[in-house]
Amino acid sequence: MTTDDLLARHRAVMPNWINPLYADPIELVSGSGARVTDAAGRTYLDFFGGVLTTMIGYDIPEIADAVRRQLDTGIAHSSTLYLIRKQVELAERIAKLSGIPNAKVFLANSGTEANETALLLATQFRRSNQILAVRNSYHGRSFGALGVTGNRGWSASSLTPVNVSYIHSGERLRGIFAGLSDADYIERSVADLREVLATTTSGDVACLIAEPIQGVGGFVAPPDGFFGEIKKVLDEHGILWVSDEVQTGWGRTGEHFWGYQAHDAVPDMLTFAKGVGNGFALGGVVARGDVMDSLTATSFNTFGGNPVSSSAGSAVLDYLLDHDLQGNAARVGALLHEGLRALGSPVVAEVRGKGLMIAIEFVRPGTTDPAPAVALRVLEECKAHGLLVGKGGLHGNVVRMGPPLTLTEAEAKEGLDILADAIRAATDAVAAR
């Protein structure tokens, strides 16, 4: 079967709003470490990891062995109507790692489901459907999660079960906060939050849901300490803080295990998914016990935290902690950040992110005007030379990367060379117009 055949079949039977990357999409058929191979036999260094999900890399024996041991019992599923030892063990570990006092954990299948659950808990606990969210955010594709998504390109409907007011993101490249210092940005954002609460809400807001570093939004982030100051205002009103750690969790930023830890405050809830399953469907919510237990209706989860996914999650945590992958993210990530910043291309406005969470924003030379065509050219050039990266940002002009936390310095340098060549090719193309 050719890729063209598969693409035609995909287009015939799959929704037209599911669009594979690249002018010529590829099918990944095998992987090992930080590399994948497509159906045509071409091997790539993977700097996107299935959207920051294959956090440990591919074909990791410790994870495969843990899953195989569970499958060998014959019990791949039972639902939460039965006790699941692997689920309880994983939840105990995550609760302890979360930093949230008196924490309880609900295991789900994805970040979308985790965020939907957090919204349900917050609105139930506070008896209000008023939510604070952040401009340029993304929290998932379900009805409620889209309702708190602050990016028009990803929000398909204005209909929503929640009443949302938006605060500012960390955007300082353009817009009304452009060029502000960290201190001035925080001061003005706190003032803006107070004005939002006074003017666009009735006061009894349920929660603020926010990504410490915006994922789909192009790895935009406020300065360290921002959410600590925001939380002081939230606490004055009894408003809960939900930290969406679907992309920032598990040490990816290098500096901290969770993104929220850069802000000198502890959230009331955090949501997680992606990397902890390393490709197995696993997500969840950690919440203060009183918040988690505020749901009074009977509920359960058919698939979330099933024995197979929970076994994978525990193996991922073992590997992550035993190999100090947070430390590796800091070391190898610094090499990539420094190398990209040193390029100094006129089409690069910013290199953003932390650790192995890296974004490059492309603009027209001499301006801050978004250049999505340049980002697309870089994406395609990288693929042509054996590197897979992703794309995002409000204007589609950001190349974003989330390599596995196992990435070596040699692999980082290899990827950096390809990126440098791709950016030079895109720069030359712009100059030739």
Secondary structure per residue as TSV (DSSP state, phi and psi in degrees):
chain	resnum	aa	ss	phi	psi
A	1	M	-	360.0	131.6
A	2	T	-	-87.5	161.0
A	3	T	H	-61.4	-36.9
A	4	D	H	-60.2	-41.0
A	5	D	H	-61.1	-45.1
A	6	L	H	-66.8	-38.6
A	7	L	H	-64.2	-41.9
A	8	A	H	-63.1	-41.4
A	9	R	H	-66.2	-40.0
A	10	H	H	-57.9	-48.8
A	11	R	H	-66.4	-29.1
A	12	A	H	-74.8	-31.7
A	13	V	H	-116.5	-20.2
A	14	M	S	-96.0	156.0
A	15	P	-	-60.1	146.4
A	16	N	T	-74.0	-5.4
A	17	W	T	-92.6	6.7
A	18	I	-	-104.8	106.0
A	19	N	-	-117.2	112.0
A	20	P	-	-62.4	152.8
A	21	L	S	-66.6	156.4
A	22	Y	S	81.1	151.0
A	23	A	S	-62.0	-36.4
A	24	D	S	-118.4	93.1
A	25	P	-	-59.5	153.9
A	26	I	-	-120.6	154.2
A	27	E	-	-108.6	123.3
A	28	L	E	-87.1	127.3
A	29	V	E	-116.9	-16.8
A	30	S	E	-158.2	163.1
A	31	G	E	-157.9	154.8
A	32	S	E	-154.9	126.8
A	33	G	B	62.4	-123.7
A	34	A	T	-98.9	14.7
A	35	R	E	-122.1	147.2
A	36	V	E	-130.0	157.7
A	37	T	E	-124.5	137.1
A	38	D	E	-93.2	178.7
A	39	A	T	-66.3	-19.6
A	40	A	T	-89.1	1.3
A	41	G	S	87.8	9.2
A	42	R	-	-87.3	133.9
A	43	T	E	-103.5	141.0
A	44	Y	E	-128.8	148.1
A	45	L	E	-82.0	124.1
A	46	D	E	-99.5	109.2
A	47	F	S	-102.5	13.4
A	48	F	S	-122.4	-26.0
A	49	G	H	55.7	45.6
A	50	G	H	58.6	42.1
A	51	V	H	64.9	63.1
A	52	L	H	57.8	33.4
A	53	T	T	-108.0	-42.4
A	54	T	-	-79.7	72.7
A	55	M	T	-68.8	-27.5
A	56	I	T	-100.2	-8.4
A	57	G	-	101.2	-168.9
A	58	Y	B	-106.8	150.1
A	59	D	S	56.4	54.4
A	60	I	-	-93.6	113.3
A	61	P	H	-55.8	-40.1
A	62	E	H	-61.6	-35.5
A	63	I	H	-76.6	-46.0
A	64	A	H	-59.8	-40.2
A	65	D	H	-66.0	-40.1
A	66	A	H	-63.9	-42.4
A	67	V	H	-66.7	-42.3
A	68	R	H	-63.1	-39.8
A	69	R	H	-61.0	-40.5
A	70	Q	H	-68.8	-42.5
A	71	L	H	-61.7	-33.8
A	72	D	H	-65.5	-19.3
A	73	T	T	-75.1	-16.2
A	74	G	T	87.6	-5.8
A	75	I	-	-108.0	98.1
A	76	A	S	-94.9	-16.3
A	77	H	-	-155.7	145.1
A	78	S	-	-146.7	-22.4
A	79	S	-	80.1	163.6
A	80	T	T	-78.0	7.6
A	81	L	T	-73.7	-11.0
A	82	Y	S	-123.6	156.1
A	83	L	-	-67.9	135.7
A	84	I	-	-124.5	105.2
A	85	R	H	-58.7	-46.2
A	86	K	H	-61.7	-36.1
A	87	Q	H	-66.3	-45.9
A	88	V	H	-63.4	-43.6
A	89	E	H	-61.9	-43.0
A	90	L	H	-66.9	-43.0
A	91	A	H	-61.1	-39.2
A	92	E	H	-59.6	-43.1
A	93	R	H	-67.9	-43.9
A	94	I	H	-66.4	-40.2
A	95	A	H	-58.2	-43.9
A	96	K	H	-66.9	-40.7
A	97	L	H	-72.3	-21.8
A	98	S	H	-66.8	-30.5
A	99	G	-	81.7	-1.7
A	100	I	-	-85.8	128.3
A	101	P	T	-68.4	144.5
A	102	N	T	51.5	43.7
A	103	A	E	-76.2	144.4
A	104	K	E	-124.8	154.5
A	105	V	E	-126.0	134.2
A	106	F	E	-115.3	119.9
A	107	L	E	-93.0	136.1
A	108	A	E	-132.2	-162.3
A	109	N	S	-105.9	-17.2
A	110	S	S	-162.4	170.3
A	111	G	H	-66.7	-37.5
A	112	T	H	-57.6	-48.9
A	113	E	H	-66.4	-35.8
A	114	A	H	-63.0	-46.5
A	115	N	H	-68.1	-36.0
A	116	E	H	-61.5	-41.3
A	117	T	H	-66.5	-41.0
A	118	A	H	-61.8	-40.7
A	119	L	H	-64.3	-41.0
A	120	L	H	-61.1	-45.9
A	121	L	H	-64.9	-44.0
A	122	A	H	-63.9	-45.1
A	123	T	H	-68.7	-33.4
A	124	Q	H	-70.3	-45.2
A	125	F	H	-64.2	-40.5
A	126	R	H	-95.2	-6.9
A	127	R	T	54.3	47.6
A	128	S	-	-152.9	144.6
A	129	N	-	-102.4	15.0
A	130	Q	E	-86.6	128.4
A	131	I	E	-127.4	140.4
A	132	L	E	-97.7	131.2
A	133	A	E	-131.4	-176.6
A	134	V	E	-121.1	137.5
A	135	R	T	-59.6	142.6
A	136	N	T	74.9	12.7
A	137	S	-	-85.3	165.3
A	138	Y	-	-145.1	131.1
A	139	H	-	-130.1	7.6
A	140	G	-	131.9	176.0
A	141	R	S	-106.8	4.5
A	142	S	S	-82.2	172.1
A	143	F	H	-59.3	-50.2
A	144	G	H	-70.1	-40.4
A	145	A	H	-65.4	-38.9
A	146	L	H	-65.5	-30.9
A	147	G	H	-64.2	-23.7
A	148	V	T	-108.8	12.9
A	149	T	-	-87.6	125.9
A	150	G	-	-102.3	40.7
A	151	N	-	-139.2	109.1
A	152	R	G	-58.3	-31.9
A	153	G	G	-65.0	-19.3
A	154	W	G	-113.9	-2.3
A	155	S	-	-107.7	105.1
A	156	A	-	-80.9	-15.2
A	157	S	-	-146.4	146.7
A	158	S	S	-84.2	-11.4
A	159	L	-	-73.2	137.8
A	160	T	-	-160.3	149.6
A	161	P	S	-81.6	-4.6
A	162	V	S	-121.6	158.7
A	163	N	E	-104.4	112.3
A	164	V	E	-110.8	136.3
A	165	S	E	-120.3	138.1
A	166	Y	E	-107.2	137.7
A	167	I	E	-105.0	173.2
A	168	H	-	-75.9	150.3
A	169	S	-	-86.3	-168.0
A	170	G	S	-86.8	12.5
A	171	E	-	-62.1	118.7
A	172	R	-	-135.2	12.3
A	173	L	S	-78.4	-37.0
A	174	R	S	-144.8	172.6
A	175	G	S	93.2	-172.6
A	176	I	T	-71.5	-16.9
A	177	F	T	-103.4	11.4
A	178	A	T	-57.5	132.1
A	179	G	T	80.5	-0.1
A	180	L	-	-70.7	149.7
A	181	S	-	-69.9	165.8
A	182	D	H	-56.7	-47.4
A	183	A	H	-63.6	-43.5
A	184	D	H	-67.7	-38.5
A	185	Y	H	-61.6	-46.4
A	186	I	H	-62.4	-45.6
A	187	E	H	-59.2	-46.6
A	188	R	H	-70.9	-33.1
A	189	S	H	-68.4	-39.0
A	190	V	H	-64.0	-42.3
A	191	A	H	-62.3	-39.7
A	192	D	H	-64.0	-41.7
A	193	L	H	-59.4	-44.6
A	194	R	H	-61.7	-37.9
A	195	E	H	-69.5	-40.1
A	196	V	H	-59.2	-46.6
A	197	L	H	-62.3	-35.7
A	198	A	H	-79.8	-22.8
A	199	T	H	-115.8	-29.1
A	200	T	S	-115.4	5.1
A	201	T	S	-130.2	166.1
A	202	S	-	-95.0	7.1
A	203	G	S	105.6	-36.8
A	204	D	-	-93.7	62.3
A	205	V	-	-73.1	141.4
A	206	A	-	-77.6	-51.7
A	207	C	E	-161.4	164.3
A	208	L	E	-105.4	126.0
A	209	I	E	-110.4	128.3
A	210	A	E	-153.0	143.0
A	211	E	-	-87.7	130.4
A	212	P	S	-58.2	-38.4
A	213	I	S	-131.0	123.1
A	214	Q	-	-70.5	128.3
A	215	G	T	-78.5	-79.8
A	216	V	T	-55.6	-30.4
A	217	G	T	-68.0	-2.3
A	218	G	T	98.1	27.2
A	219	F	S	60.6	33.6
A	220	V	-	-74.7	139.2
A	221	A	-	-147.7	145.5
A	222	P	-	-75.4	167.9
A	223	P	-	-67.3	156.7
A	224	D	T	-55.5	141.5
A	225	G	T	91.3	-11.5
A	226	F	H	-58.2	-53.2
A	227	F	H	-70.1	-23.3
A	228	G	H	-62.1	-43.3
A	229	E	H	-71.6	-37.3
A	230	I	H	-63.0	-40.3
A	231	K	H	-66.2	-29.1
A	232	K	H	-59.8	-39.6
A	233	V	H	-70.3	-43.0
A	234	L	H	-58.1	-43.7
A	235	D	H	-63.3	-32.0
A	236	E	H	-60.6	-27.8
A	237	H	H	-108.8	1.4
A	238	G	T	74.1	17.3
A	239	I	-	-81.8	134.0
A	240	L	E	-78.3	152.9
A	241	W	E	-115.2	121.2
A	242	V	E	-106.2	117.6
A	243	S	E	-96.0	114.1
A	244	D	E	-81.7	100.8
A	245	E	-	-104.0	23.4
A	246	V	T	-58.5	-36.7
A	247	Q	T	-106.5	-22.8
A	248	T	T	-95.7	-6.7
A	249	G	T	-79.2	170.6
A	250	W	T	71.2	26.0
A	251	G	T	89.2	6.4
A	252	R	T	-59.5	-34.9
A	253	T	T	-73.9	-9.2
A	254	G	S	80.1	-45.4
A	255	E	S	-71.4	-36.3
A	256	H	-	-143.1	161.5
A	257	F	S	-73.2	-37.1
A	258	W	S	-120.4	147.5
A	259	G	G	-60.4	-33.7
A	260	Y	G	-63.4	-22.4
A	261	Q	G	-70.0	-7.6
A	262	A	G	-81.4	1.4
A	263	H	G	-121.9	10.6
A	264	D	S	56.0	40.2
A	265	A	-	-158.3	157.0
A	266	V	-	-114.6	129.4
A	267	P	-	-73.1	163.6
A	268	D	S	-80.9	-27.8
A	269	M	E	-143.2	150.9
A	270	L	E	-135.2	148.8
A	271	T	E	-114.5	150.6
A	272	F	E	-146.6	162.1
A	273	A	-	-175.6	-145.3
A	274	K	G	46.1	-102.6
A	275	G	G	-57.7	-31.4
A	276	V	G	-64.8	-24.2
A	277	G	G	-94.1	-13.8
A	278	N	T	48.7	38.3
A	279	G	T	113.0	-22.3
A	280	F	S	-83.6	144.8
A	281	A	-	-70.1	109.1
A	282	L	-	-157.1	129.0
A	283	G	E	-154.9	-176.1
A	284	G	E	170.4	-178.6
A	285	V	E	-127.0	135.1
A	286	V	E	-110.3	130.3
A	287	A	E	-141.5	155.3
A	288	R	E	-51.4	144.0
A	289	G	H	-56.3	-40.1
A	290	D	H	-68.9	-31.5
A	291	V	H	-72.7	-46.7
A	292	M	H	-60.8	-38.8
A	293	D	T	-85.2	4.3
A	294	S	T	-75.3	-14.7
A	295	L	-	-74.2	115.1
A	296	T	-	-93.6	-20.9
A	297	A	S	-76.2	156.4
A	298	T	-	-70.0	136.4
A	299	S	-	-151.3	163.6
A	300	F	-	-160.9	-177.5
A	301	N	-	-135.2	123.2
A	302	T	S	-67.0	-51.3
A	303	F	S	-108.0	-25.3
A	304	G	T	-59.7	131.4
A	305	G	T	67.7	28.7
A	306	N	-	-64.1	163.6
A	307	P	H	-56.6	-34.5
A	308	V	H	-72.4	-50.5
A	309	S	H	-63.7	-39.5
A	310	S	H	-65.8	-36.2
A	311	S	H	-63.9	-42.2
A	312	A	H	-62.9	-44.4
A	313	G	H	-60.3	-42.2
A	314	S	H	-65.1	-39.4
A	315	A	H	-66.6	-38.0
A	316	V	H	-62.1	-46.4
A	317	L	H	-61.5	-42.5
A	318	D	H	-56.9	-48.8
A	319	Y	H	-65.0	-44.2
A	320	L	H	-57.1	-47.9
A	321	L	H	-77.9	-40.4
A	322	D	H	-65.4	-29.9
A	323	H	T	-104.5	10.3
A	324	D	T	45.3	56.5
A	325	L	H	-71.4	-23.3
A	326	Q	H	-63.0	-44.2
A	327	G	H	-62.4	-39.2
A	328	N	H	-65.4	-38.5
A	329	A	H	-60.7	-38.7
A	330	A	H	-66.8	-46.6
A	331	R	H	-68.7	-53.0
A	332	V	H	-73.1	-35.2
A	333	G	H	-61.4	-39.8
A	334	A	H	-60.8	-38.3
A	335	L	H	-61.5	-43.4
A	336	L	H	-69.2	-45.4
A	337	H	H	-59.9	-46.7
A	338	E	H	-64.9	-42.4
A	339	G	H	-64.2	-40.4
A	340	L	H	-70.1	-40.4
A	341	R	H	-66.0	-29.1
A	342	A	T	-73.3	-14.6
A	343	L	T	-66.4	-39.3
A	344	G	-	62.0	37.7
A	345	S	-	-75.6	143.8
A	346	P	T	-68.5	-12.6
A	347	V	T	-96.1	-2.2
A	348	V	E	-100.9	116.5
A	349	A	E	-88.0	-39.2
A	350	E	E	-150.9	146.5
A	351	V	E	-112.3	120.5
A	352	R	E	-123.3	170.9
A	353	G	E	110.7	-174.0
A	354	K	E	-142.9	145.9
A	355	G	T	56.5	-133.2
A	356	L	T	-95.1	48.2
A	357	M	E	-137.0	97.1
A	358	I	E	-129.2	134.5
A	359	A	E	-133.9	147.0
A	360	I	E	-124.7	120.4
A	361	E	E	-97.9	127.9
A	362	F	E	-106.1	138.3
A	363	V	B	-136.4	168.4
A	364	R	-	-72.4	137.6
A	365	P	T	-53.1	134.7
A	366	G	T	79.7	4.6
A	367	T	S	-136.5	177.9
A	368	T	-	-109.1	17.6
A	369	D	-	-69.8	126.7
A	370	P	B	-58.4	142.9
A	371	A	-	-125.5	75.7
A	372	P	H	-61.6	-31.0
A	373	A	H	-65.5	-34.1
A	374	V	H	-68.1	-44.3
A	375	A	H	-59.9	-41.7
A	376	L	H	-64.2	-41.0
A	377	R	H	-61.8	-42.5
A	378	V	H	-63.7	-42.4
A	379	L	H	-56.1	-47.9
A	380	E	H	-70.5	-39.1
A	381	E	H	-62.6	-40.9
A	382	C	H	-60.9	-46.8
A	383	K	H	-59.7	-44.0
A	384	A	H	-60.8	-25.8
A	385	H	T	-109.5	15.4
A	386	G	T	93.1	27.5
A	387	L	E	-132.3	130.3
A	388	L	E	-101.1	125.1
A	389	V	-	-130.9	172.2
A	390	G	E	-114.1	179.5
A	391	K	E	-137.3	151.6
A	392	G	E	-173.1	-152.3
A	393	G	S	90.3	154.5
A	394	L	T	-56.3	-35.5
A	395	H	T	-105.6	8.5
A	396	G	S	68.2	23.4
A	397	N	-	-112.6	20.1
A	398	V	E	-119.6	126.4
A	399	V	E	-89.0	125.6
A	400	R	E	-123.9	148.7
A	401	M	E	-137.5	140.4
A	402	G	-	-141.2	73.0
A	403	P	-	-61.6	163.2
A	404	P	-	-60.5	147.6
A	405	L	T	-69.6	-6.3
A	406	T	T	-89.9	2.2
A	407	L	-	-54.3	134.0
A	408	T	-	-90.2	165.0
A	409	E	H	-63.2	-37.6
A	410	A	H	-64.0	-41.6
A	411	E	H	-67.5	-37.7
A	412	A	H	-62.2	-43.0
A	413	K	H	-66.4	-38.5
A	414	E	H	-61.0	-47.3
A	415	G	H	-64.8	-37.9
A	416	L	H	-63.2	-39.8
A	417	D	H	-62.7	-42.3
A	418	I	H	-65.7	-43.1
A	419	L	H	-61.1	-43.1
A	420	A	H	-61.0	-44.7
A	421	D	H	-64.2	-40.2
A	422	A	H	-65.4	-40.8
A	423	I	H	-68.2	-38.8
A	424	R	H	-63.1	-42.0
A	425	A	H	-63.2	-41.8
A	426	A	H	-67.0	-39.3
A	427	T	H	-62.9	-44.6
A	428	D	H	-62.8	-38.4
A	429	A	H	-64.0	-39.3
A	430	V	H	-66.4	-42.1
A	431	A	H	-66.2	-28.6
A	432	A	T	-78.9	-10.1
A	433	R	-	-74.2	360.0
